[in-house]
Amino acid sequence: MPEMLSADEIERSHRWHAKECNNLAWDLSELPERSVAQDEEMLNAAHASAYHWAVIGTELNQVRAKTLLGHVYAALGRGQDALSYAQQSFDYLAAHEPPDWEIAFSHAILANAAYAAHEDKLHRQHYARARELGEAISDPEDKEIFFKTFELIPGL
């Protein structure tokens, strides 16, 4: 009979998988070119991360998972799916007081999703706001991370 895991071990496992899958999906999304297999791996990793956060994460963890899903679906050119996830994430963050980097990211991901969905007006609005907020990020490391992602988003 298999050994039973404690509740703490199960939670640690979910947290580890959530983080690892999140990081894998972001890393794949930042590749200049991806194979079909890498696209599938990126999407699966993003959904796996969202699943694990849904089991053990906070509401904010779950919102961040939706941000990632919006980004990944946009990278795959699946605009309506991207827009749905990005809008849910944006709406939550806009109603709260997130750190400067996170609100900049939410605008950037929504701009990316809008681009993928051919929503030009929405894209322009959020792209410009993301750039403006990105420039105002106070922590240099957070700013660098933001612009690494922002530079992947097409402008119009």
C-alpha positions in Angstrom: 0.0 0.0 0.0 1.4 3.5 -0.9 2.6 5.8 1.8 0.1 8.5 2.7 1.2 12.1 2.6 0.4 14.6 5.3 -1.7 17.6 4.7 1.4 19.8 5.0 3.3 17.6 2.4 0.3 17.8 0.0 0.2 21.6 0.4 4.0 21.9 -0.2 3.7 19.7 -3.3 0.9 21.9 -4.7 2.8 25.1 -4.0 6.0 23.7 -5.5 4.2 22.5 -8.7 2.3 25.8 -8.9 5.5 27.8 -8.9 7.5 25.5 -11.1 4.7 25.4 -13.8 4.3 29.1 -13.5 8.1 29.7 -14.1 8.1 27.2 -17.0 5.2 28.8 -18.7 6.8 32.3 -18.4 10.2 31.1 -19.6 8.6 29.5 -22.6 6.5 32.6 -23.4 9.7 34.6 -23.5 11.4 32.5 -26.2 11.8 34.4 -29.5 10.5 31.3 -31.3 8.7 28.2 -30.0 8.0 24.9 -31.6 4.4 23.4 -31.6 5.5 21.1 -28.8 6.8 24.1 -26.7 3.5 26.0 -27.3 1.6 23.0 -26.0 4.0 22.7 -23.0 3.6 26.4 -22.3 -0.2 26.2 -22.3 -0.2 23.0 -20.2 2.2 24.5 -17.7 0.1 27.6 -17.3 -3.1 25.6 -16.7 -1.3 23.3 -14.3 -0.1 26.3 -12.3 -3.6 27.7 -12.3 -4.9 24.3 -11.0 -2.4 24.1 -8.2 -3.0 27.7 -7.1 -6.8 27.0 -7.2 -6.2 24.1 -4.7 -4.0 25.9 -2.2 -3.4 29.5 -3.2 -4.9 32.7 -2.1 -7.2 34.8 -4.2 -4.2 36.8 -5.4 -2.3 33.7 -6.4 -5.4 32.7 -8.5 -5.6 36.1 -10.1 -1.9 36.0 -11.0 -2.5 32.6 -12.6 -5.2 34.2 -14.8 -2.6 36.9 -15.7 -0.3 34.1 -16.9 -3.1 32.4 -18.8 -4.0 35.7 -20.5 -0.3 36.1 -21.5 0.0 32.6 -22.7 -3.2 32.6 -24.8 -2.1 35.9 -26.3 1.3 34.4 -27.2 -0.6 31.6 -28.9 -2.8 34.1 -30.9 -5.9 32.9 -29.1 -7.3 36.4 -28.6 -10.7 35.7 -27.1 -9.3 33.3 -24.5 -6.5 35.7 -23.7 -8.9 38.6 -23.3 -11.1 36.7 -21.0 -8.3 35.8 -18.6 -6.5 39.1 -18.9 -9.7 41.1 -18.2 -10.6 39.0 -15.1 -7.1 39.6 -13.8 -7.1 43.3 -14.6 -10.5 43.9 -13.1 -9.5 42.3 -9.8 -6.2 44.2 -9.6 -7.7 47.5 -10.6 -10.2 47.1 -7.7 -7.4 46.5 -5.2 -4.1 48.3 -4.5 -1.4 46.1 -6.1 2.3 47.0 -6.1 3.4 49.3 -9.0 4.9 46.5 -11.0 1.7 44.4 -10.8 -0.7 47.0 -12.1 1.8 47.8 -14.9 1.8 44.1 -15.8 -1.9 43.9 -15.7 -2.1 46.7 -18.3 0.6 45.0 -20.4 -1.1 41.6 -20.4 -4.4 43.2 -21.2 -2.8 45.0 -24.1 -1.2 41.8 -25.3 -4.6 40.0 -25.1 -6.3 42.9 -26.9 -3.7 42.7 -29.7 -4.3 39.0 -30.1 -8.1 39.6 -30.2 -7.7 42.4 -32.8 -9.2 44.9 -30.3 -7.0 47.8 -31.5 -8.5 50.6 -29.4 -8.2 48.5 -26.2 -4.7 47.5 -27.1 -3.5 51.1 -27.7 -5.1 52.3 -24.4 -3.5 49.6 -22.2 -0.2 49.5 -24.1 0.3 53.2 -23.5 -0.7 52.9 -19.9 1.5 49.9 -19.3 4.5 51.7 -20.8 3.8 54.8 -18.6 3.4 52.7 -15.4 6.4 50.5 -16.3 8.6 53.6 -16.4 7.4 54.5 -13.0 8.2 51.2 -11.3 10.3 52.0 -8.3 12.4 48.8 -7.9 15.0 48.5 -10.6 14.8 44.7 -10.7 11.0 44.7 -10.9 11.3 47.3 -13.7 13.7 45.1 -15.6 11.5 42.1 -15.3 8.5 44.1 -16.4 10.2 45.4 -19.5 11.5 42.0 -20.4 7.9 40.9 -20.8 6.6 44.3 -22.2 9.1 44.2 -25.0 7.3 41.0 -26.2 4.1 42.8 -26.7 3.5 44.2 -30.2 2.8 47.9 -30.5 0.5 49.4 -33.2 
